[in-house]
Each structure stands twice: as structure tokens, then as C-alpha cells.
Amino acid sequence: MDGLTGVLPFPATGARPQAKTRVDHRNSEEAVLVRRIQARDEIAFREIVERYQAKVFSIIFGILRNHNDAEDIAQQVFSKIYFSIGNFDFRSSLLTWIYKITVNECYDYLRKKRVRKLVYESDFSEEDALRMENSDTATDQHTPVDTALAQRDLILKLLEKISEEDRMLILLKEVEGHSVEELSQMTRMNENTIKVKLFRARQKLLKAAQRLNRSGQSIS
Amino acid sequence: MHQPVREGLEEYLAGRLPSGEFESHLQSCAECSVEVEILREQSRLVRVLRADEAVEPAPGFYARVLNRIEQHVRPSIWALLLEPSLGRRIAMASAVLTVAIGAYIVSTEPFRPARMNPTAIYAIQALPQQDTPAVEAQDRDLVLANLASFQDN
């Protein structure tokens, strides 16, 4: 087990990178749409919103499980897309770019929420805070719904400890169900690189879990 | 983790069976077998972030997005003040005003000899005003001349 939890070197594999036709994100139908938005075409922007709104909502809802928050964050995501589409450089697919913005917005929201909670709790006495903490833990251990919540909190916390790129790859592979080949096309990296990066990201997640365990937080 | 397992790991975690080499290695290598099991558990944990239901926004979402964009476009008074070109102009005007006020204060300040301490200034002010005899004689002549000219009129 120790061998796994340490970051293992990933030797060069014997297999050569597979020579697959790379997707050119500059000449896709989406690229035309992006260029229209860059030229301030509002109809094209509306098309992007309508095309991706369900996807963005699903990503947010998967992470936060709250409809009201999903609406607010989705608005923020599309507003960000509108203002920063000028910087979109076609190095990845539009979906990958939107996915990254959406996940980052979710993490931003979670960070702000954590700060608000800390400020709120600082108004209570130490005794009250301890009582609240204990009651939270007790609920987590007893009901399956809260176990699922605790699992989600844990994985979100662990994913926060790894780089944005590692997090994206893991989420696109595990949550969105993309294959290594699809990830290769979306990111324009070869399949072997994707495999190496995924393996290292998984190792980092394990290390993060180990650190969290050591710092006394329970993983259930 | 050994090479055959690393090679087929992603396929295995995606629920597909990789090459026969992967399977046979797992059966013979206890260490790899344990590691793969842990990674499979990790993979399952990440998948709790999958949205298990289709989520669609409430009608009018696009209008609300445009609203949000407009809020960002319409700057507040503070944003306007912090806007670089206006900010530069305000800073320049403040600097000119400060220099003008400073110059006015300096020009209206009464003259005080340099390097004179407060005790010396007080000593000068406390001295009784003594006119010299020449000045006294000059004053007297002036008074007499005034009286003479008054009588002439």
C-alpha cells in the first residue's frame, strides 16, 4: 500500500504514442461560432448558451447538489464565457474550456461559502461551535444520505488539493465518462500523455487523502 | 505498480477488461492487486459527483444571463472612480491643487529669520520700543510744521 500512496515514477512506456488524426479545434463548426461571438454576434452567444446550459447545470448540480446555487453559478459561468471568449485560443475543445470555467466557479463558490461559515461560526462561543460540530458528525455517521454528502465533501476537498489540470482530467474521465482517446482529442495531448497524467493525478489524490487522514479528519 | 497494470489501468477503471496480460499479472502480483483495488475505490468515490438527474434551467435563463452581463458592463460610481484614465486625471488635479494651496500658504506666512529659536523671538518682542534722539527730533519738527501750516489756513 505504501508503494501506491507515494508518487511513483512513471517510466516511459514501450508503446509509441498512437498516431491518430488530431482534432483541429480551429476549423470546427464550434470555432466558427466562437469567432462570431468574438465579433460580438449576440445570436451566436445565445446559441452557445442554449447548447451548453444543460451541460453546465449538470456539472454544477453534480458538485453542489443545489438548484438555486446551480442557477446563480451557471449565470456567472456564461457571463465569464461572454467576457473572456476573446482569450479562447482553440487549443482545446470549447466544451473542455467551458468545463474548466464551470468547475473553477464551483470551487470559487465553495471557498466563499467556507469563509462565510467561518465568519458565522466565529460569532458563537467555543462550546456552541463544538456542540454543532459534534451534532454534524453524529448525523454523518448514521444516515446514508449524509454519508453520501460526506463522501462528496471529501472528494471535493481532495480534488481541491491537486492542480487544475489534474482535476479536470480526473473529472472528465470519471464524472463525464470520457475515454482516454476522447480526452486526447479534447485536449490535443497524445493518449500516452493522458494516461501518464491520469496516473499521476490519481497518485496525488491518494497522497492528499493520506495527509487528510493524518491531520485527523475522518474519511468515511 | 507494474507495467502491464499501468498500461491497462484506465480501461479497467472504465469498466472494460484490458489485455489478458493485465488480468494474469493481477492474479500473480498481490501488490498490484491491492493498488488497483484502492484506485477502483477512488474512482467510485469521484463518480459521486455525477449528476444523477437531468438538470435544466428554469425558462428565461438566457435573459437572466444577459441581465448578469449588463450588471458587469454598467459600472458603479466606485468602479468609475477607479477607472484608470479618470483615476489618473483625478490624481493629477489633486496634485496641482496641493501645490497651489502649498504655494499660497508659503507666500502668506509672516517672515521669520531663519535659525532663530522661540526664546530669541520672544526676547525681541518683549523689548520696550525705544526711539533714538534723532527720530524724536524728526517727529517734533514734523508736529511743529503741521501746526504752522494749520495756522496759515
Contacts between the chains, C-beta under 8 A, distances in Angstrom:
chain1	res1	chain2	res2	distance
A	1	B	34	6.1
A	1	B	35	7.6
A	1	B	38	7.2
A	3	B	1	7.5
A	3	B	31	6.3
A	3	B	35	7.1
A	4	B	1	6.8
A	4	B	34	7.4
A	4	B	35	4.1
A	4	B	38	6.0
A	4	B	39	7.8
A	8	B	1	6.4
A	10	B	6	7.1
A	11	B	3	7.6
A	13	B	3	7.1
A	13	B	6	7.5
A	13	B	7	6.6
A	15	B	7	7.2
A	46	B	62	5.8
A	49	B	61	7.3
A	49	B	62	5.2
A	49	B	65	5.9
A	50	B	62	6.9
A	53	B	56	7.6
A	53	B	57	5.4
A	53	B	61	5.9
A	53	B	62	8.0
A	54	B	54	7.0
A	54	B	55	7.0
A	54	B	56	5.6
A	54	B	57	7.8
A	57	B	55	4.2
A	57	B	56	6.5
A	57	B	57	5.7
A	58	B	51	4.2
A	58	B	54	7.1
A	58	B	55	5.2
A	59	B	51	7.4
A	60	B	55	7.9
A	61	B	51	4.7
A	61	B	53	7.8
A	61	B	55	4.4
A	62	B	49	4.8
A	62	B	50	5.5
A	62	B	51	3.8
A	63	B	49	5.7
A	67	B	55	7.4
A	70	B	55	6.5
A	71	B	57	6.4
A	71	B	58	7.0
A	71	B	61	7.7
A	71	B	64	7.8
A	74	B	57	6.4
A	74	B	61	7.4
A	75	B	61	7.8
A	75	B	64	5.8
A	75	B	65	5.4
A	75	B	68	4.5
A	76	B	68	7.0
A	78	B	65	4.5
A	78	B	68	7.7
A	79	B	65	6.5
A	79	B	68	4.6
A	79	B	69	5.1
A	79	B	72	6.2
A	82	B	65	7.8
A	82	B	69	5.3
A	83	B	69	7.6
A	83	B	72	6.9
A	148	B	48	6.5
A	151	B	45	6.1
A	151	B	48	5.2
A	152	B	48	5.3
A	152	B	49	6.7
A	154	B	45	7.3
A	155	B	45	5.1
A	155	B	46	5.7
A	155	B	48	6.4
A	155	B	49	6.5
A	156	B	49	7.6
A	159	B	46	7.7
A	170	B	46	6.1
A	171	B	46	7.3
A	171	B	49	7.0
A	173	B	10	7.2
A	173	B	14	7.7
A	174	B	13	7.9
A	174	B	43	5.7
A	174	B	46	4.1
A	174	B	47	5.4
A	174	B	49	7.9
A	175	B	46	6.5
A	175	B	47	6.5
A	175	B	49	5.0
A	175	B	50	5.2
A	177	B	14	7.7
A	179	B	14	6.7
A	180	B	10	5.2
A	180	B	11	7.9
A	195	B	6	7.7
A	195	B	7	7.9
A	195	B	9	7.6
A	195	B	10	5.8
A	198	B	10	6.0
A	199	B	6	6.3
A	199	B	9	6.7
A	202	B	39	5.7
A	202	B	42	6.4
A	205	B	42	6.1
A	206	B	38	7.0
A	206	B	39	7.9
A	206	B	42	6.7
A	209	B	42	7.9
